[in-house]
Amino acid sequence: MSITPAESVLRVEKGLADPEELAAITAVLLARAAAQPAAPAHRGRNTAGWRRLERTPGFRAPHSWQG
């Protein structure tokens, strides 16, 4: 069974590649394609976006930045 250039997966644009070199690059590309991506980093908040009013002090000064 001979493979015509139209049926091959890789094409050498410049130079001459041996069948062993094509097999090596094919193995590397297939291994990279089959690798699982790294787990995405957790980008959520660690704290709630709202305040618990029972944990705040009862009095805030009128010039307070927390108002």
N, CA, C and O of each residue as an XYZ file, in Angstrom:
268
protein
N       0.840     -1.176      0.000
C       0.000      0.000      0.000
C       0.883      1.236      0.000
O       1.649      1.441      0.941
N       0.795      2.037     -1.001
C       1.588      3.251     -1.075
C       0.709      4.456     -0.750
O      -0.478      4.497     -1.075
N       1.325      5.414     -0.110
C       0.598      6.625      0.273
C       0.982      7.730     -0.696
O       2.160      8.042     -0.870
N      -0.005      8.301     -1.307
C       0.254      9.422     -2.206
C       0.403     10.692     -1.369
O      -0.074     10.731     -0.234
N       1.044     11.719     -1.895
C       1.218     12.957     -1.128
C      -0.102     13.579     -0.666
O      -0.128     14.238      0.374
N      -1.176     13.392     -1.393
C      -2.458     13.962     -0.999
C      -3.032     13.265      0.224
O      -3.859     13.847      0.926
N      -2.613     12.023      0.499
C      -3.156     11.278      1.631
C      -2.337     11.456      2.907
O      -2.801     11.081      3.984
N      -1.138     12.015      2.815
C      -0.300     12.143      3.998
C      -0.817     13.250      4.910
O      -1.475     14.193      4.472
N      -0.499     13.103      6.175
C      -0.971     14.069      7.162
C      -0.021     15.257      7.251
O      -0.456     16.397      7.419
N       1.275     14.987      7.139
C       2.284     16.035      7.228
C       2.906     16.291      5.869
O       2.992     15.398      5.026
N       3.334     17.519      5.674
C       3.992     17.873      4.433
C       5.265     18.637      4.767
O       5.241     19.569      5.570
N       6.359     18.249      4.161
C       7.639     18.924      4.366
C       7.690     20.096      3.407
O       7.631     19.912      2.191
N       7.799     21.300      3.948
C       7.827     22.506      3.121
C       9.213     22.793      2.568
O       9.354     23.264      1.440
N      10.237     22.506      3.369
C      11.585     22.834      2.931
C      12.519     21.728      3.418
O      12.462     21.353      4.589
N      13.346     21.220      2.576
C      14.289     20.181      2.937
C      13.707     18.796      2.698
O      12.614     18.643      2.153
N      14.463     17.799      3.117
C      14.040     16.404      2.963
C      13.968     15.760      4.340
O      14.948     15.760      5.085
N      12.827     15.223      4.670
C      12.656     14.554      5.961
C      12.598     13.053      5.739
O      11.912     12.564      4.842
N      13.332     12.338      6.573
C      13.296     10.875      6.514
C      11.997     10.384      7.138
O      11.369     11.111      7.907
N      11.585      9.153      6.816
C      10.382      8.606      7.453
C      10.497      8.548      8.976
O       9.492      8.695      9.671
N      11.709      8.336      9.509
C      11.891      8.309     10.959
C      11.657      9.686     11.573
O      11.088      9.794     12.659
N      12.088     10.725     10.890
C      11.883     12.084     11.379
C      10.403     12.457     11.359
O       9.905     13.093     12.288
N       9.708     12.061     10.301
C       8.269     12.310     10.244
C       7.533     11.541     11.327
O       6.590     12.056     11.929
N       7.964     10.303     11.579
C       7.338      9.520     12.644
C       7.579     10.158     14.004
O       6.687     10.164     14.852
N       8.776     10.695     14.218
C       9.083     11.330     15.498
C       8.243     12.581     15.721
O       7.698     12.773     16.808
N       8.134     13.424     14.716
C       7.344     14.647     14.883
C       5.857     14.323     15.007
O       5.126     15.014     15.717
N       5.414     13.283     14.323
C       4.023     12.863     14.458
C       3.751     12.375     15.875
O       2.708     12.693     16.447
N       4.669     11.612     16.445
C       4.498     11.128     17.816
C       4.457     12.283     18.804
O       3.656     12.269     19.739
N       5.299     13.268     18.611
C       5.307     14.425     19.510
C       4.006     15.204     19.403
O       3.424     15.586     20.418
N       3.549     15.440     18.184
C       2.301     16.190     18.006
C       1.099     15.444     18.572
O       0.219     16.057     19.177
N       1.053     14.127     18.380
C      -0.059     13.351     18.936
C      -0.015     13.313     20.458
O      -1.060     13.345     21.109
N       1.173     13.245     21.025
C       1.294     13.263     22.481
C       0.843     14.609     23.046
O       0.172     14.660     24.077
N       1.211     15.694     22.372
C       0.777     17.025     22.828
C      -0.729     17.182     22.707
O      -1.358     17.798     23.567
N      -1.318     16.629     21.641
C      -2.756     16.746     21.451
C      -3.530     15.921     22.472
O      -4.637     16.295     22.858
N      -2.956     14.801     22.912
C      -3.648     13.926     23.858
C      -3.444     14.347     25.309
O      -4.144     13.846     26.189
N      -2.515     15.245     25.583
C      -2.237     15.656     26.959
C      -3.428     16.417     27.531
O      -4.089     17.189     26.837
N      -3.679     16.180     28.801
C      -4.761     16.875     29.493
C      -4.284     18.275     29.877
O      -3.154     18.434     30.339
N      -5.116     19.273     29.696
C      -4.708     20.618     30.116
C      -4.640     20.695     31.642
O      -5.297     19.927     32.345
N      -3.850     21.617     32.127
C      -3.725     21.804     33.575
C      -5.059     22.269     34.143
O      -5.850     22.916     33.456
N      -5.296     21.931     35.403
C      -6.544     22.332     36.053
C      -6.606     23.860     36.117
O      -5.625     24.503     36.492
N      -7.738     24.438     35.759
C      -7.835     25.899     35.799
C      -7.763     26.398     37.245
O      -8.274     25.761     38.165
N      -7.127     27.533     37.417
C      -7.012     28.123     38.747
C      -8.372     28.627     39.204
O      -9.171     29.112     38.403
N      -8.627     28.505     40.515
C      -9.882     28.997     41.079
C      -9.831     30.513     41.120
O      -8.978     31.089     41.795
N     -10.724     31.152     40.413
C     -10.708     32.606     40.340
C     -11.869     33.234     41.093
O     -12.121     34.430     40.943
N     -12.577     32.460     41.892
C     -13.706     33.004     42.634
C     -13.259     33.750     43.873
O     -12.072     33.786     44.198
N     -14.196     34.330     44.546
C     -13.898     35.064     45.765
C     -13.720     34.110     46.930
O     -14.319     33.035     46.972
N     -12.886     34.520     47.875
C     -12.723     33.764     49.102
C     -13.724     34.203     50.162
O     -14.036     33.439     51.076
N     -14.225     35.419     50.046
C     -15.179     35.942     51.011
C     -16.458     36.336     50.292
O     -16.490     36.474     49.070
N     -17.483     36.509     51.060
C     -18.767     36.906     50.492
C     -18.703     38.362     50.039
O     -17.954     39.162     50.598
N     -19.483     38.692     49.038
C     -19.518     40.052     48.542
C     -20.452     40.949     49.321
O     -20.569     42.134     49.005
N     -21.105     40.430     50.308
C     -22.016     41.222     51.111
C     -21.535     41.215     52.553
O     -20.717     40.381     52.940
N     -22.053     42.158     53.353
C     -21.648     42.279     54.746
C     -22.691     41.647     55.647
O     -23.885     41.658     55.348
N     -22.225     41.102     56.741
C     -23.143     40.607     57.767
C     -23.293     41.701     58.807
O     -22.358     41.999     59.550
N     -24.464     42.290     58.852
C     -24.670     43.458     59.702
C     -24.538     43.138     61.186
O     -24.214     44.025     61.975
N     -24.779     41.900     61.581
C     -24.654     41.576     63.001
C     -23.201     41.552     63.462
O     -22.941     41.549     64.665
N     -22.259     41.535     62.538
C     -20.851     41.536     62.911
C     -20.220     42.923     62.853
O     -19.040     43.074     63.168
N     -20.962     43.905     62.470
C     -20.427     45.264     62.421
C     -20.685     45.953     63.753
O     -21.662     45.635     64.432
N     -19.827     46.888     64.136
C     -20.081     47.612     65.383
C     -21.333     48.473     65.246
O     -21.727     48.850     64.143
N     -21.927     48.764     66.349
C     -23.191     49.494     66.323
C     -23.080     50.945     65.937
O     -24.048     51.527     65.449
N     -21.934     51.540     66.143
C     -21.796     52.970     65.860
C     -20.648     53.196     64.888
O     -19.570     52.617     65.022
N     -20.907     54.049     63.913
C     -19.853     54.502     63.005
C     -19.869     56.018     63.005
O     -20.925     56.650     62.984
N     -18.698     56.571     63.029
C     -18.601     58.023     63.034
C     -19.105     58.573     61.709
O     -18.963     57.913     60.680
N     -19.689     59.766     61.711
C     -20.206     60.337     60.458
C     -19.121     60.553     59.395
O     -19.430     60.562     58.203
N     -17.885     60.722     59.792
C     -16.804     60.938     58.827
C     -16.101     59.638     58.460
O     -15.041     59.665     57.835
N     -16.673     58.512     58.837
C     -16.052     57.228     58.584
C     -16.090     56.883     57.096
O     -17.057     57.205     56.405
N     -15.049     56.236     56.612
C     -14.993     55.833     55.204
C     -15.872     54.605     54.941
O     -16.111     54.269     53.781
N     -16.355     53.931     55.982
C     -17.131     52.699     55.814
C     -18.594     52.967     55.597
O     -19.358     52.017     55.426
N     -19.024     54.203     55.593
C     -20.422     54.551     55.522
C     -21.077     54.162     54.293
O     -22.271     54.410     54.125
